[in-house]
């Protein structure tokens, strides 16, 4: 019965035809969260790009000022001379050649993010089919091939996220948790929106950001003023 009442409230409080100021959207999203767990707060952007054109793809990375996900285990594939540097930078695992052979043989991984120095990329070829399908093969596109281990690992530990449009010209991104202060959610939102604007393709014409909405996990979508 309580769940039914909350669902009724969601449909009566949120005007689907109205665009809300971001501050009000955050408050409504929190109020109308339906889950008992600490659900995520997501934003969904509809972009005015032609996804069929390679020069109109939107992708990038951004470090949100307030972490929105659990700490992720990072492996740094480096040669022996950089093992200490990788450990000091905060790598949870140092990916030595021995570790590469272990992954090749077992096809198993025990980390969430993989980074590598440029000289190690050839050595990762034998496990590309293991890392690639999981989306964690080091790549220039997601800035996980690096010569600055301290900077790269530091940003990833702080919650650096990668974004890209899907094949329907939409981008989806978590910018907070229900438990996070409104101010922190707003800061994450503004930083992410700035990154989206900076990533605007030069070939995109007309209105770039057509629509933005916010919702919690299983919560109603709330349109945000542009």
Backbone torsions as a table, in degrees:
resi	resn	phi	psi	omega
1	UNK	NA	-42.5	180.0
2	UNK	-61.7	-40.7	-179.9
3	UNK	-63.4	-40.8	-179.8
4	UNK	-63.3	-41.4	179.7
5	UNK	-63.3	-40.8	-178.3
6	UNK	-67.2	-36.7	178.7
7	UNK	-67.0	-36.9	177.2
8	UNK	-64.7	-41.8	179.6
9	UNK	-60.7	-41.4	-178.5
10	UNK	-61.2	-40.0	-177.8
11	UNK	-75.7	-25.0	-178.3
12	UNK	-91.0	-27.7	-176.9
13	UNK	-81.9	-40.8	-175.8
14	UNK	-88.9	120.8	175.8
15	UNK	-88.8	110.0	-176.1
16	UNK	-64.4	-19.2	-178.9
17	UNK	-95.0	-1.6	-176.8
18	UNK	-105.0	141.6	173.3
19	UNK	-100.5	123.7	-174.8
20	UNK	-96.9	149.1	171.5
21	UNK	-59.8	147.9	-174.8
22	UNK	-57.3	-38.0	-179.8
23	UNK	-61.2	-42.3	179.9
24	UNK	-71.2	-35.8	179.2
25	UNK	-62.9	-39.8	178.7
26	UNK	-63.6	-45.6	-179.6
27	UNK	-62.4	-44.2	179.8
28	UNK	-65.1	-40.7	179.3
29	UNK	-59.3	-42.0	178.9
30	UNK	-68.1	-44.9	-178.0
31	UNK	-61.8	-35.2	-173.6
32	UNK	-99.0	11.6	176.2
33	UNK	-64.2	132.3	-173.9
34	UNK	-100.5	-8.1	-173.2
35	UNK	-92.4	156.3	177.2
36	UNK	-85.4	-21.0	178.8
37	UNK	-89.9	171.6	-178.8
38	UNK	-77.3	86.1	-172.9
39	UNK	-73.0	158.9	179.2
40	UNK	-79.9	155.0	172.9
41	UNK	-111.9	121.4	-173.8
42	UNK	-115.3	150.4	169.1
43	UNK	-118.7	146.8	-178.6
44	UNK	-127.6	123.0	-178.6
45	UNK	-112.2	135.2	173.0
46	UNK	-106.0	120.1	-173.5
47	UNK	-104.2	150.4	177.5
48	UNK	-91.6	63.8	-179.9
49	UNK	-123.9	158.8	176.1
50	UNK	-100.4	101.8	-173.5
51	UNK	-66.4	-13.6	179.8
52	UNK	-78.7	-13.6	-179.8
53	UNK	-99.7	125.8	-177.3
54	UNK	-60.7	-29.2	-177.7
55	UNK	-85.1	6.4	178.6
56	UNK	-118.1	19.3	176.4
57	UNK	-79.2	138.2	179.7
58	UNK	-108.6	117.8	177.8
59	UNK	-150.6	155.9	179.3
60	UNK	175.0	-174.8	176.6
61	UNK	-133.3	156.2	179.1
62	UNK	-154.1	144.4	175.2
63	UNK	-99.2	109.6	178.2
64	UNK	-73.0	139.9	-176.7
65	UNK	-65.6	-22.1	-179.2
66	UNK	-127.7	121.1	-175.6
67	UNK	-60.4	135.9	-177.9
68	UNK	-120.2	3.0	-179.8
69	UNK	-134.7	165.7	178.6
70	UNK	-67.4	150.9	177.6
71	UNK	-56.1	137.1	-178.7
72	UNK	-107.0	144.9	-179.2
73	UNK	-81.0	126.5	-176.0
74	UNK	-111.9	133.2	172.7
75	UNK	-109.8	136.4	178.4
76	UNK	-115.5	113.6	178.5
77	UNK	-84.9	108.9	-177.3
78	UNK	-139.6	162.3	176.4
79	UNK	-81.4	173.0	-173.7
80	UNK	-56.0	-32.8	-176.7
81	UNK	-70.3	-15.5	-177.5
82	UNK	-112.9	9.5	-179.0
83	UNK	-58.9	-48.0	-178.3
84	UNK	-64.4	-41.0	179.8
85	UNK	-60.9	-41.3	179.9
86	UNK	-65.5	-42.8	179.0
87	UNK	-64.2	-45.4	-179.7
88	UNK	-64.2	-29.4	-179.6
89	UNK	-76.5	-14.4	177.0
90	UNK	112.7	8.4	178.7
91	UNK	-63.2	135.2	179.1
92	UNK	-77.4	-32.0	179.0
93	UNK	-136.4	139.5	174.2
94	UNK	-99.6	120.0	-176.8
95	UNK	-85.3	87.2	178.1
96	UNK	-81.6	175.1	177.2
97	UNK	-62.7	-30.9	177.6
98	UNK	-65.7	-39.9	178.8
99	UNK	-66.3	-38.0	178.8
100	UNK	-62.8	-43.2	179.0
101	UNK	-65.1	-36.2	179.4
102	UNK	-64.2	-43.6	178.9
103	UNK	-65.7	-39.7	179.6
104	UNK	-60.9	-40.3	-176.9
105	UNK	-77.7	-41.9	-174.4
106	UNK	-92.0	-20.7	-175.9
107	UNK	62.0	21.2	-178.6
108	UNK	-116.3	148.2	176.6
109	UNK	-129.9	154.1	178.4
110	UNK	-131.5	40.3	179.3
111	UNK	-145.4	164.9	-176.8
112	UNK	-104.2	-31.6	-177.5
113	UNK	-133.5	138.1	177.1
114	UNK	-119.3	132.0	173.1
115	UNK	-123.9	162.3	-179.4
116	UNK	-154.0	152.6	171.7
117	UNK	-81.9	153.7	-175.8
118	UNK	-53.4	-38.1	-176.7
119	UNK	-68.8	-13.0	-178.7
120	UNK	-93.1	-9.3	-173.4
121	UNK	-61.7	-40.3	178.9
122	UNK	-63.0	-34.7	-178.2
123	UNK	-73.6	-17.5	179.5
124	UNK	-85.4	-8.8	-178.1
125	UNK	-52.1	-40.2	-178.7
126	UNK	-65.3	-19.4	-179.5
127	UNK	-114.5	13.6	179.4
128	UNK	-60.1	-35.8	-179.3
129	UNK	-73.3	-13.9	176.4
130	UNK	-89.1	-45.9	-177.1
131	UNK	-78.8	-39.2	-175.8
132	UNK	-54.7	-54.9	-178.9
133	UNK	-60.0	-22.5	179.0
134	UNK	-89.9	-2.4	178.0
135	UNK	74.4	23.5	-176.9
136	UNK	-122.8	16.1	174.6
137	UNK	-70.6	125.9	178.8
138	UNK	-52.1	138.2	-175.3
139	UNK	-153.3	148.3	176.2
140	UNK	-62.8	-31.5	-177.0
141	UNK	-64.0	-36.7	178.0
142	UNK	-103.5	14.5	172.9
143	UNK	59.1	37.8	179.0
144	UNK	-107.8	8.5	167.3
145	UNK	-106.1	120.3	-168.8
146	UNK	-147.8	156.2	171.7
147	UNK	-109.8	-7.5	179.7
148	UNK	-111.8	83.8	-175.5
149	UNK	-62.1	-41.2	-178.0
150	UNK	-61.4	-45.4	-179.0
151	UNK	-67.0	-49.2	-176.5
152	UNK	-63.6	-48.2	-179.4
153	UNK	-67.2	-38.9	178.9
154	UNK	-60.1	-44.2	179.9
155	UNK	-66.7	-40.1	179.2
156	UNK	-65.9	-37.4	178.8
157	UNK	-67.3	-31.0	179.7
158	UNK	-78.5	-11.0	177.7
159	UNK	110.0	31.5	177.6
160	UNK	-61.0	132.8	-179.1
161	UNK	-123.8	149.8	176.1
162	UNK	-105.4	144.2	178.5
163	UNK	-134.9	152.6	174.2
164	UNK	-161.3	153.2	179.9
165	UNK	-73.9	151.6	174.7
166	UNK	-91.4	-173.3	-176.0
167	UNK	-77.9	4.4	174.4
168	UNK	-112.7	16.0	178.6
169	UNK	67.4	27.4	177.5
170	UNK	-111.6	152.9	173.9
171	UNK	-127.5	134.8	-179.2
172	UNK	-121.7	132.6	-177.8
173	UNK	-150.4	136.8	173.3
174	UNK	-79.8	129.2	179.9
175	UNK	-120.8	4.3	179.8
176	UNK	178.2	-177.3	175.0
177	UNK	-128.6	156.6	179.5
178	UNK	-56.9	-33.9	-178.1
179	UNK	-75.0	-15.0	-177.0
180	UNK	-75.1	142.9	178.2
181	UNK	-59.5	146.6	178.9
182	UNK	-53.6	-42.9	-177.8
183	UNK	-59.7	-41.5	-178.9
184	UNK	-69.1	-37.8	177.5
185	UNK	-64.5	-42.6	179.3
186	UNK	-62.2	-40.8	179.0
187	UNK	-64.8	-43.0	177.3
188	UNK	-60.8	-42.9	-179.3
189	UNK	-61.2	-47.4	-177.5
190	UNK	-65.4	-40.9	179.2
191	UNK	-65.0	-42.2	179.8
192	UNK	-66.8	-41.3	-179.7
193	UNK	-64.3	-37.4	176.7
194	UNK	-61.9	-41.4	179.1
195	UNK	-64.8	-38.3	178.8
196	UNK	-63.4	-44.1	-179.5
197	UNK	-65.1	-37.5	178.9
198	UNK	-67.8	-26.4	-177.5
199	UNK	-88.1	6.5	-178.7
200	UNK	-59.5	126.2	179.3
201	UNK	-67.9	141.7	179.9
202	UNK	-64.4	-25.0	-178.7
203	UNK	-82.6	-9.3	-179.0
204	UNK	-74.6	126.4	179.9
205	UNK	-113.1	158.3	178.8
206	UNK	76.3	-153.1	-177.6
207	UNK	-72.6	124.4	-177.6
208	UNK	-80.5	-56.4	177.5
209	UNK	-101.0	109.4	-175.8
210	UNK	-86.9	-32.9	-175.5
211	UNK	-159.4	142.7	173.6
212	UNK	-133.0	133.5	175.0
213	UNK	-133.1	158.1	-179.4
214	UNK	-128.0	145.5	175.7
215	UNK	-157.4	161.9	172.1
216	UNK	-98.4	171.3	177.6
217	UNK	-57.3	119.9	-179.2
218	UNK	69.7	5.1	-179.9
219	UNK	-90.3	168.6	179.9
220	UNK	-72.5	149.7	177.2
221	UNK	-77.4	137.5	-179.5
222	UNK	-123.1	119.8	-178.0
223	UNK	-72.9	138.0	-176.7
224	UNK	-108.8	140.8	176.2
225	UNK	-61.6	139.8	177.3
226	UNK	-92.6	NA	NA
